[in-house]
Amino acid sequence: MVKIIKYGQKRRLICEICGTLLEYEECDVKTVQTGMNEYEQQIECPACGETVVVN
Ligand SMILES: [Zn+2]
């Protein structure tokens, strides 16, 4: 059972493409399947429009 510790907590990340500091929430993250059993968490950078992988 997954528990929410802090709901709606904002997280920060620097876009690897344009270097912009981004603030995002859980609802902005898209889970994309990249392989048989591999998934990647991604957000879209509003500054450059590129997809940034969330670690
Ligand atoms: Zn960017």
N, CA, C, O and the ligand as a Tripos MOL2 file, in Angstrom:
@<TRIPOS>MOLECULE
protein
  221   219    56     0     0
PROTEIN
NO_CHARGES

@<TRIPOS>ATOM
      1 N           0.8490   -1.2020    0.0000 N.3       1 MET1
      2 CA          0.0000    0.0000    0.0000 C.3       1 MET1
      3 C           0.8820    1.2480    0.0000 C.2       1 MET1
      4 O           1.7100    1.4570    0.8870 O.2       1 MET1
      5 N           0.6760    2.0430   -1.0010 N.am      2 VAL2
      6 CA          1.4640    3.2740   -1.1030 C.3       2 VAL2
      7 C           0.7670    4.3780   -0.3240 C.2       2 VAL2
      8 O          -0.4330    4.6110   -0.4710 O.2       2 VAL2
      9 N           1.5430    5.0430    0.4990 N.am      3 LYS3
     10 CA          0.9700    6.1340    1.2800 C.3       3 LYS3
     11 C           1.4510    7.4810    0.7670 C.2       3 LYS3
     12 O           2.6020    7.6320    0.3590 O.2       3 LYS3
     13 N           0.5770    8.4300    0.7940 N.am      4 ILE4
     14 CA          0.9490    9.7910    0.4340 C.3       4 ILE4
     15 C           1.3990   10.4940    1.7110 C.2       4 ILE4
     16 O           0.6280   10.6520    2.6580 O.2       4 ILE4
     17 N           2.6430   10.9050    1.7150 N.am      5 ILE5
     18 CA          3.1720   11.5940    2.8990 C.3       5 ILE5
     19 C           2.8060   13.0810    2.8520 C.2       5 ILE5
     20 O           2.2440   13.6450    3.7900 O.2       5 ILE5
     21 N           3.1500   13.6780    1.7250 N.am      6 LYS6
     22 CA          2.7950   15.0830    1.5470 C.3       6 LYS6
     23 C           2.1390   15.2280    0.2000 C.2       6 LYS6
     24 O           2.8060   15.1730   -0.8330 O.2       6 LYS6
     25 N           0.8570   15.4100    0.2020 N.am      7 TYR7
     26 CA          0.1270   15.4940   -1.0500 C.3       7 TYR7
     27 C           0.3790   16.8280   -1.7320 C.2       7 TYR7
     28 O           0.3460   17.8860   -1.1020 O.2       7 TYR7
     29 N           0.6290   16.7570   -3.0200 N.am      8 GLY8
     30 CA          0.7950   17.9740   -3.7950 C.3       8 GLY8
     31 C           2.1140   18.6880   -3.5740 C.2       8 GLY8
     32 O           2.2630   19.8620   -3.9120 O.2       8 GLY8
     33 N           3.0580   17.9780   -3.0110 N.am      9 GLN9
     34 CA          4.3700   18.5740   -2.7730 C.3       9 GLN9
     35 C           5.0530   18.8780   -4.1030 C.2       9 GLN9
     36 O           5.0980   18.0410   -5.0050 O.2       9 GLN9
     37 N           5.5710   20.0710   -4.2000 N.am     10 LYS10
     38 CA          6.2450   20.4490   -5.4350 C.3      10 LYS10
     39 C           7.6890   19.9910   -5.4190 C.2      10 LYS10
     40 O           8.3500   19.9670   -4.3810 O.2      10 LYS10
     41 N           8.1510   19.6310   -6.5940 N.am     11 ARG11
     42 CA          9.5240   19.1700   -6.7180 C.3      11 ARG11
     43 C          10.2390   20.0280   -7.7450 C.2      11 ARG11
     44 O           9.6080   20.6550   -8.5960 O.2      11 ARG11
     45 N          11.5360   20.0470   -7.6580 N.am     12 ARG12
     46 CA         12.2990   20.8550   -8.5890 C.3      12 ARG12
     47 C          13.3080   20.0270   -9.3500 C.2      12 ARG12
     48 O          13.8050   19.0010   -8.8870 O.2      12 ARG12
     49 N          13.5850   20.5210  -10.5320 N.am     13 LEU13
     50 CA         14.4660   19.8060  -11.4360 C.3      13 LEU13
     51 C          15.0050   20.8080  -12.4510 C.2      13 LEU13
     52 O          14.3050   21.7400  -12.8480 O.2      13 LEU13
     53 N          16.2400   20.6110  -12.8610 N.am     14 ILE14
     54 CA         16.7990   21.4790  -13.8970 C.3      14 ILE14
     55 C          16.7040   20.7630  -15.2370 C.2      14 ILE14
     56 O          17.1400   19.6210  -15.3860 O.2      14 ILE14
     57 N          16.1220   21.4640  -16.2080 N.am     15 CYS15
     58 CA         15.9930   20.9020  -17.5510 C.3      15 CYS15
     59 C          17.3910   20.6900  -18.1290 C.2      15 CYS15
     60 O          18.2130   21.6060  -18.1600 O.2      15 CYS15
     61 N          17.6390   19.4710  -18.5820 N.am     16 GLU16
     62 CA         18.9610   19.1480  -19.1170 C.3      16 GLU16
     63 C          19.2130   19.8080  -20.4690 C.2      16 GLU16
     64 O          20.3600   19.9790  -20.8820 O.2      16 GLU16
     65 N          18.1550   20.1690  -21.1370 N.am     17 ILE17
     66 CA         18.3000   20.7370  -22.4740 C.3      17 ILE17
     67 C          18.5690   22.2430  -22.4270 C.2      17 ILE17
     68 O          19.5120   22.7190  -23.0600 O.2      17 ILE17
     69 N          17.7620   22.9880  -21.6950 N.am     18 CYS18
     70 CA         17.9320   24.4390  -21.6880 C.3      18 CYS18
     71 C          18.4230   24.9990  -20.3560 C.2      18 CYS18
     72 O          18.7080   26.1930  -20.2630 O.2      18 CYS18
     73 N          18.5270   24.1680  -19.3310 N.am     19 GLY19
     74 CA         19.0760   24.6200  -18.0580 C.3      19 GLY19
     75 C          18.1120   25.3800  -17.1630 C.2      19 GLY19
     76 O          18.5220   25.9320  -16.1420 O.2      19 GLY19
     77 N          16.8410   25.4160  -17.5310 N.am     20 THR20
     78 CA         15.8440   26.1220  -16.7330 C.3      20 THR20
     79 C          15.4780   25.3120  -15.4910 C.2      20 THR20
     80 O          15.3170   24.0920  -15.5470 O.2      20 THR20
     81 N          15.3520   26.0220  -14.3660 N.am     21 LEU21
     82 CA         14.9080   25.3620  -13.1380 C.3      21 LEU21
     83 C          13.3930   25.2460  -13.1900 C.2      21 LEU21
     84 O          12.6860   26.2510  -13.2670 O.2      21 LEU21
     85 N          12.9100   24.0390  -13.1460 N.am     22 LEU22
     86 CA         11.4730   23.7720  -13.2590 C.3      22 LEU22
     87 C          10.9090   23.3150  -11.9270 C.2      22 LEU22
     88 O          11.5710   22.6090  -11.1660 O.2      22 LEU22
     89 N           9.6890   23.7220  -11.6590 N.am     23 GLU23
     90 CA          8.9850   23.2580  -10.4730 C.3      23 GLU23
     91 C           7.7680   22.4920  -10.9720 C.2      23 GLU23
     92 O           6.9860   23.0090  -11.7690 O.2      23 GLU23
     93 N           7.6150   21.2840  -10.5120 N.am     24 TYR24
     94 CA          6.5080   20.4680  -10.9900 C.3      24 TYR24
     95 C           5.8740   19.7030   -9.8420 C.2      24 TYR24
     96 O           6.4420   19.5620   -8.7590 O.2      24 TYR24
     97 N           4.6820   19.2170  -10.1220 N.am     25 GLU25
     98 CA          3.9790   18.4080   -9.1350 C.3      25 GLU25
     99 C           3.7470   17.0160   -9.7010 C.2      25 GLU25
    100 O           3.9520   16.7620  -10.8880 O.2      25 GLU25
    101 N           3.3320   16.1560   -8.8520 N.am     26 GLU26
    102 CA          3.0760   14.7610   -9.2250 C.3      26 GLU26
    103 C           2.1550   14.6460  -10.4420 C.2      26 GLU26
    104 O           2.3350   13.7670  -11.2850 O.2      26 GLU26
    105 N           1.1730   15.5360  -10.5250 N.am     27 CYS27
    106 CA          0.2010   15.4590  -11.6140 C.3      27 CYS27
    107 C           0.7850   15.8850  -12.9570 C.2      27 CYS27
    108 O           0.1760   15.6290  -13.9960 O.2      27 CYS27
    109 N           1.9570   16.5310  -12.9610 N.am     28 ASP28
    110 CA          2.5980   16.9420  -14.2140 C.3      28 ASP28
    111 C           3.4230   15.8080  -14.8190 C.2      28 ASP28
    112 O           3.8080   15.8650  -15.9870 O.2      28 ASP28
    113 N           3.6880   14.7880  -14.0220 N.am     29 VAL29
    114 CA          4.5630   13.7080  -14.4650 C.3      29 VAL29
    115 C           3.7900   12.6800  -15.2940 C.2      29 VAL29
    116 O           2.7140   12.2190  -14.9130 O.2      29 VAL29
    117 N           4.3780   12.3430  -16.4320 N.am     30 LYS30
    118 CA          3.7940   11.3110  -17.2780 C.3      30 LYS30
    119 C           4.6730   10.0780  -17.1800 C.2      30 LYS30
    120 O           5.8990   10.1750  -17.2430 O.2      30 LYS30
    121 N           4.0530    8.9290  -17.0270 N.am     31 THR31
    122 CA          4.8120    7.6890  -17.0130 C.3      31 THR31
    123 C           4.7480    7.0830  -18.4050 C.2      31 THR31
    124 O           3.6730    6.7710  -18.9190 O.2      31 THR31
    125 N           5.9280    6.9240  -19.0050 N.am     32 VAL32
    126 CA          6.0100    6.4330  -20.3660 C.3      32 VAL32
    127 C           6.7520    5.1010  -20.3830 C.2      32 VAL32
    128 O           7.8050    4.9520  -19.7620 O.2      32 VAL32
    129 N           6.1910    4.1480  -21.0950 N.am     33 GLN33
    130 CA          6.8410    2.8490  -21.1960 C.3      33 GLN33
    131 C           7.9400    2.9120  -22.2490 C.2      33 GLN33
    132 O           7.6880    3.2870  -23.3940 O.2      33 GLN33
    133 N           9.1550    2.5460  -21.8620 N.am     34 THR34
    134 CA         10.2880    2.6300  -22.7820 C.3      34 THR34
    135 C          10.8310    1.2580  -23.1790 C.2      34 THR34
    136 O          11.6930    1.1520  -24.0500 O.2      34 THR34
    137 N          10.3260    0.2240  -22.5400 N.am     35 GLY35
    138 CA         10.7850   -1.1230  -22.8540 C.3      35 GLY35
    139 C           9.7870   -2.1230  -22.3210 C.2      35 GLY35
    140 O           8.7180   -1.7470  -21.8390 O.2      35 GLY35
    141 N          10.1320   -3.3940  -22.4050 N.am     36 MET36
    142 CA          9.2490   -4.4600  -21.9270 C.3      36 MET36
    143 C           8.7300   -4.2070  -20.5130 C.2      36 MET36
    144 O           7.5240   -4.2180  -20.2680 O.2      36 MET36
    145 N           9.6500   -3.9840  -19.6030 N.am     37 ASN37
    146 CA          9.2700   -3.7040  -18.2160 C.3      37 ASN37
    147 C           9.9540   -2.4470  -17.7060 C.2      37 ASN37
    148 O          10.2670   -2.3190  -16.5220 O.2      37 ASN37
    149 N          10.1760   -1.5230  -18.6330 N.am     38 GLU38
    150 CA         10.8630   -0.2890  -18.2620 C.3      38 GLU38
    151 C           9.9390    0.8990  -18.4460 C.2      38 GLU38
    152 O           9.2700    1.0630  -19.4660 O.2      38 GLU38
    153 N           9.9370    1.7010  -17.4280 N.am     39 TYR39
    154 CA          9.1060    2.9040  -17.4680 C.3      39 TYR39
    155 C           9.9550    4.1110  -17.1170 C.2      39 TYR39
    156 O          10.9110    4.0250  -16.3460 O.2      39 TYR39
    157 N           9.5800    5.2360  -17.7020 N.am     40 GLU40
    158 CA         10.3030    6.4590  -17.4350 C.3      40 GLU40
    159 C           9.2990    7.5110  -16.9920 C.2      40 GLU40
    160 O           8.1910    7.5930  -17.5210 O.2      40 GLU40
    161 N           9.7010    8.3140  -16.0150 N.am     41 GLN41
    162 CA          8.8540    9.4070  -15.5520 C.3      41 GLN41
    163 C           9.3150   10.6560  -16.2990 C.2      41 GLN41
    164 O          10.4910   11.0170  -16.2550 O.2      41 GLN41
    165 N           8.4010   11.2970  -16.9680 N.am     42 GLN42
    166 CA          8.7810   12.4550  -17.7640 C.3      42 GLN42
    167 C           7.8950   13.6610  -17.4920 C.2      42 GLN42
    168 O           6.7260   13.5330  -17.1270 O.2      42 GLN42
    169 N           8.4880   14.8370  -17.6820 N.am     43 ILE43
    170 CA          7.6990   16.0620  -17.6790 C.3      43 ILE43
    171 C           8.0800   16.8450  -18.9310 C.2      43 ILE43
    172 O           9.1310   16.6060  -19.5250 O.2      43 ILE43
    173 N           7.2320   17.7660  -19.3210 N.am     44 GLU44
    174 CA          7.5530   18.5630  -20.4920 C.3      44 GLU44
    175 C           8.0300   19.9380  -20.0230 C.2      44 GLU44
    176 O           7.3540   20.6110  -19.2450 O.2      44 GLU44
    177 N           9.1810   20.3350  -20.5000 N.am     45 CYS45
    178 CA          9.7350   21.6350  -20.1270 C.3      45 CYS45
    179 C           8.9670   22.7310  -20.8670 C.2      45 CYS45
    180 O           8.9150   22.7220  -22.0970 O.2      45 CYS45
    181 N           8.3700   23.6770  -20.1290 N.am     46 PRO46
    182 CA          7.6040   24.7360  -20.7940 C.3      46 PRO46
    183 C           8.4890   25.7600  -21.4930 C.2      46 PRO46
    184 O           8.0190   26.5060  -22.3510 O.2      46 PRO46
    185 N           9.7600   25.7990  -21.1320 N.am     47 ALA47
    186 CA         10.6690   26.7750  -21.7370 C.3      47 ALA47
    187 C          11.1320   26.3380  -23.1230 C.2      47 ALA47
    188 O          11.1280   27.1410  -24.0570 O.2      47 ALA47
    189 N          11.5280   25.0820  -23.2660 N.am     48 CYS48
    190 CA         12.0520   24.6310  -24.5630 C.3      48 CYS48
    191 C          11.1530   23.5880  -25.2250 C.2      48 CYS48
    192 O          11.3680   23.2270  -26.3830 O.2      48 CYS48
    193 N          10.1540   23.1050  -24.5000 N.am     49 GLY49
    194 CA          9.2160   22.1480  -25.0860 C.3      49 GLY49
    195 C           9.7280   20.7220  -25.1680 C.2      49 GLY49
    196 O           9.0490   19.8450  -25.7020 O.2      49 GLY49
    197 N          10.9290   20.4840  -24.6400 N.am     50 GLU50
    198 CA         11.5050   19.1460  -24.6940 C.3      50 GLU50
    199 C          11.0200   18.2910  -23.5230 C.2      50 GLU50
    200 O          10.5640   18.8020  -22.5000 O.2      50 GLU50
    201 N          11.1300   17.0020  -23.7020 N.am     51 THR51
    202 CA         10.7680   16.0730  -22.6430 C.3      51 THR51
    203 C          11.9680   15.8760  -21.7200 C.2      51 THR51
    204 O          13.0790   15.6030  -22.1740 O.2      51 THR51
    205 N          11.7300   16.0190  -20.4360 N.am     52 VAL52
    206 CA         12.7960   15.8620  -19.4480 C.3      52 VAL52
    207 C          12.4710   14.6590  -18.5790 C.2      52 VAL52
    208 O          11.3470   14.5130  -18.0990 O.2      52 VAL52
    209 N          13.4600   13.8010  -18.3810 N.am     53 VAL53
    210 CA         13.2670   12.6040  -17.5660 C.3      53 VAL53
    211 C          13.4460   12.9510  -16.0900 C.2      53 VAL53
    212 O          14.4180   13.5930  -15.6910 O.2      53 VAL53
    213 N          12.4870   12.5080  -15.3030 N.am     54 VAL54
    214 CA         12.5160   12.7320  -13.8590 C.3      54 VAL54
    215 C          13.1570   11.5170  -13.2060 C.2      54 VAL54
    216 O          12.7600   10.3830  -13.4770 O.2      54 VAL54
    217 N          14.1260   11.7410  -12.3640 N.am     55 ASN55
    218 CA         14.7660   10.6160  -11.6780 C.3      55 ASN55
    219 C          14.2530   10.4690  -10.2610 C.2      55 ASN55
    220 O          14.6850    9.5710   -9.5380 O.2      55 ASN55
    221 ZN         14.0120   23.0550  -21.2180 Zn       56 ZN56
@<TRIPOS>BOND
     1     1     2 1
     2     2     3 1
     3     3     4 2
     4     3     5 am
     5     5     6 1
     6     6     7 1
     7     7     8 2
     8     7     9 am
     9     9    10 1
    10    10    11 1
    11    11    12 2
    12    11    13 am
    13    13    14 1
    14    14    15 1
    15    15    16 2
    16    15    17 am
    17    17    18 1
    18    18    19 1
    19    19    20 2
    20    19    21 am
    21    21    22 1
    22    22    23 1
    23    23    24 2
    24    23    25 am
    25    25    26 1
    26    26    27 1
    27    27    28 2
    28    27    29 am
    29    29    30 1
    30    30    31 1
    31    31    32 2
    32    31    33 am
    33    33    34 1
    34    34    35 1
    35    35    36 2
    36    35    37 am
    37    37    38 1
    38    38    39 1
    39    39    40 2
    40    39    41 am
    41    41    42 1
    42    42    43 1
    43    43    44 2
    44    43    45 am
    45    45    46 1
    46    46    47 1
    47    47    48 2
    48    47    49 am
    49    49    50 1
    50    50    51 1
    51    51    52 2
    52    51    53 am
    53    53    54 1
    54    54    55 1
    55    55    56 2
    56    55    57 am
    57    57    58 1
    58    58    59 1
    59    59    60 2
    60    59    61 am
    61    61    62 1
    62    62    63 1
    63    63    64 2
    64    63    65 am
    65    65    66 1
    66    66    67 1
    67    67    68 2
    68    67    69 am
    69    69    70 1
    70    70    71 1
    71    71    72 2
    72    71    73 am
    73    73    74 1
    74    74    75 1
    75    75    76 2
    76    75    77 am
    77    77    78 1
    78    78    79 1
    79    79    80 2
    80    79    81 am
    81    81    82 1
    82    82    83 1
    83    83    84 2
    84    83    85 am
    85    85    86 1
    86    86    87 1
    87    87    88 2
    88    87    89 am
    89    89    90 1
    90    90    91 1
    91    91    92 2
    92    91    93 am
    93    93    94 1
    94    94    95 1
    95    95    96 2
    96    95    97 am
    97    97    98 1
    98    98    99 1
    99    99   100 2
   100    99   101 am
   101   101   102 1
   102   102   103 1
   103   103   104 2
   104   103   105 am
   105   105   106 1
   106   106   107 1
   107   107   108 2
   108   107   109 am
   109   109   110 1
   110   110   111 1
   111   111   112 2
   112   111   113 am
   113   113   114 1
   114   114   115 1
   115   115   116 2
   116   115   117 am
   117   117   118 1
   118   118   119 1
   119   119   120 2
   120   119   121 am
   121   121   122 1
   122   122   123 1
   123   123   124 2
   124   123   125 am
   125   125   126 1
   126   126   127 1
   127   127   128 2
   128   127   129 am
   129   129   130 1
   130   130   131 1
   131   131   132 2
   132   131   133 am
   133   133   134 1
   134   134   135 1
   135   135   136 2
   136   135   137 am
   137   137   138 1
   138   138   139 1
   139   139   140 2
   140   139   141 am
   141   141   142 1
   142   142   143 1
   143   143   144 2
   144   143   145 am
   145   145   146 1
   146   146   147 1
   147   147   148 2
   148   147   149 am
   149   149   150 1
   150   150   151 1
   151   151   152 2
   152   151   153 am
   153   153   154 1
   154   154   155 1
   155   155   156 2
   156   155   157 am
   157   157   158 1
   158   158   159 1
   159   159   160 2
   160   159   161 am
   161   161   162 1
   162   162   163 1
   163   163   164 2
   164   163   165 am
   165   165   166 1
   166   166   167 1
   167   167   168 2
   168   167   169 am
   169   169   170 1
   170   170   171 1
   171   171   172 2
   172   171   173 am
   173   173   174 1
   174   174   175 1
   175   175   176 2
   176   175   177 am
   177   177   178 1
   178   178   179 1
   179   179   180 2
   180   179   181 am
   181   181   182 1
   182   182   183 1
   183   183   184 2
   184   183   185 am
   185   185   186 1
   186   186   187 1
   187   187   188 2
   188   187   189 am
   189   189   190 1
   190   190   191 1
   191   191   192 2
   192   191   193 am
   193   193   194 1
   194   194   195 1
   195   195   196 2
   196   195   197 am
   197   197   198 1
   198   198   199 1
   199   199   200 2
   200   199   201 am
   201   201   202 1
   202   202   203 1
   203   203   204 2
   204   203   205 am
   205   205   206 1
   206   206   207 1
   207   207   208 2
   208   207   209 am
   209   209   210 1
   210   210   211 1
   211   211   212 2
   212   211   213 am
   213   213   214 1
   214   214   215 1
   215   215   216 2
   216   215   217 am
   217   217   218 1
   218   218   219 1
   219   219   220 2
@<TRIPOS>SUBSTRUCTURE
     1 MET1         2 RESIDUE 1 A MET
     2 VAL2         6 RESIDUE 1 A VAL
     3 LYS3        10 RESIDUE 1 A LYS
     4 ILE4        14 RESIDUE 1 A ILE
     5 ILE5        18 RESIDUE 1 A ILE
     6 LYS6        22 RESIDUE 1 A LYS
     7 TYR7        26 RESIDUE 1 A TYR
     8 GLY8        30 RESIDUE 1 A GLY
     9 GLN9        34 RESIDUE 1 A GLN
    10 LYS10       38 RESIDUE 1 A LYS
    11 ARG11       42 RESIDUE 1 A ARG
    12 ARG12       46 RESIDUE 1 A ARG
    13 LEU13       50 RESIDUE 1 A LEU
    14 ILE14       54 RESIDUE 1 A ILE
    15 CYS15       58 RESIDUE 1 A CYS
    16 GLU16       62 RESIDUE 1 A GLU
    17 ILE17       66 RESIDUE 1 A ILE
    18 CYS18       70 RESIDUE 1 A CYS
    19 GLY19       74 RESIDUE 1 A GLY
    20 THR20       78 RESIDUE 1 A THR
    21 LEU21       82 RESIDUE 1 A LEU
    22 LEU22       86 RESIDUE 1 A LEU
    23 GLU23       90 RESIDUE 1 A GLU
    24 TYR24       94 RESIDUE 1 A TYR
    25 GLU25       98 RESIDUE 1 A GLU
    26 GLU26      102 RESIDUE 1 A GLU
    27 CYS27      106 RESIDUE 1 A CYS
    28 ASP28      110 RESIDUE 1 A ASP
    29 VAL29      114 RESIDUE 1 A VAL
    30 LYS30      118 RESIDUE 1 A LYS
    31 THR31      122 RESIDUE 1 A THR
    32 VAL32      126 RESIDUE 1 A VAL
    33 GLN33      130 RESIDUE 1 A GLN
    34 THR34      134 RESIDUE 1 A THR
    35 GLY35      138 RESIDUE 1 A GLY
    36 MET36      142 RESIDUE 1 A MET
    37 ASN37      146 RESIDUE 1 A ASN
    38 GLU38      150 RESIDUE 1 A GLU
    39 TYR39      154 RESIDUE 1 A TYR
    40 GLU40      158 RESIDUE 1 A GLU
    41 GLN41      162 RESIDUE 1 A GLN
    42 GLN42      166 RESIDUE 1 A GLN
    43 ILE43      170 RESIDUE 1 A ILE
    44 GLU44      174 RESIDUE 1 A GLU
    45 CYS45      178 RESIDUE 1 A CYS
    46 PRO46      182 RESIDUE 1 A PRO
    47 ALA47      186 RESIDUE 1 A ALA
    48 CYS48      190 RESIDUE 1 A CYS
    49 GLY49      194 RESIDUE 1 A GLY
    50 GLU50      198 RESIDUE 1 A GLU
    51 THR51      202 RESIDUE 1 A THR
    52 VAL52      206 RESIDUE 1 A VAL
    53 VAL53      210 RESIDUE 1 A VAL
    54 VAL54      214 RESIDUE 1 A VAL
    55 ASN55      218 RESIDUE 1 A ASN
    56 ZN56       221 GROUP 0 **** ****
